[in-house]
Amino acid sequence: MEINSEAYRWCLNHLIKIYPVPIKGETHTKYKYVNGKRKKVLVPMVQIQANLDHNIITFPEKYEQTEELYKVINRLYEHYYKRPNS
């Protein structure tokens, strides 16, 4: 996944930060292999928070920490970058 670095830098310079926040008590079970053995791992579910110049917005959607989550975060950075520059 490629990050739009221009949008990211612009947002940081304008005090816009977007990041995942774990949801207390909500996990998802995944399995991974360690030394050839299947191991159960609890992965925290997260929501996206946006800090817009000290105004914090929490989005209601829940995500696993996968590439899809970071695609959504990248789209949000692009949204805030394009909004005032249109």
N, C-alpha and C positions, 0 to 999 in steps of 0.2 A: 504494500500500500504506500502510495506516495503522498506526502503531506504538502499542502499548499503553504510553503514557507513564507511567502509574501503576506498572505492573509493572517498567518500565525503571528508574525512579527508586528503587523499593524495592530492586531487585537491586543497584544501584550503592551504595546506603546500607548494604547488607549484604555488601559486598565480593565481589559476583558480577558478573563481566564475561564476555561472550561475544562472540567476534570471529573473522573468517576469518584463516587463516594459509596463505600460499602453500606448495605442495608443491614441494620442490626438484627440478628436472629434469622436471616434468610440465606440459605446456602443451597447449592446444587451439587449433586453427587456426580463425580466424573471418575473414570478409571484410567490409570496410566501404568505403563510397564517400567519397573525398576529392577535391574539385574535379571531380566527375563521373567519376573513375577508380576502378576496383575495386582495393582494396589488401588484401594479405594481412597479418593481424595475429595474433601469437601471444599468447594469453590464458592466464595462469597458472591452473592448477587449484588449488583451495583445500580445506582441511579446516576444520572448526569446532573451536575450542578454547574451553573454559570455564575461567575462573580462579575457583575457589570458595574464597574466603578463603585464597589462596596455594596451593591444591591444584589443579594444572593437569590437566584431562582433555582428551584429543584424541579426537574422534569419528572413526570409520573411514571414513565416507562422504566421497566426493569431489564437489565442486561447481564449476560455472563461476560467475564473479561476475555473477550475474543476480538478478532480483527474487526468484526462487525461493529462493536462498541466504538472502536477508534475511527472507523469510517463515519459514524454518526457525529462524533466529536469534530472531525475534520470538516464535515458539511456545515456544522454549526459555526465554526470559525469562518468559513467562507460566507455564510449567510450574514454574519455581523460585519464582515469586511465589505461586502457588496452593498449592504443596506444604506450606509451614509454616503457611499461613493458613487451612487447611481445618479 
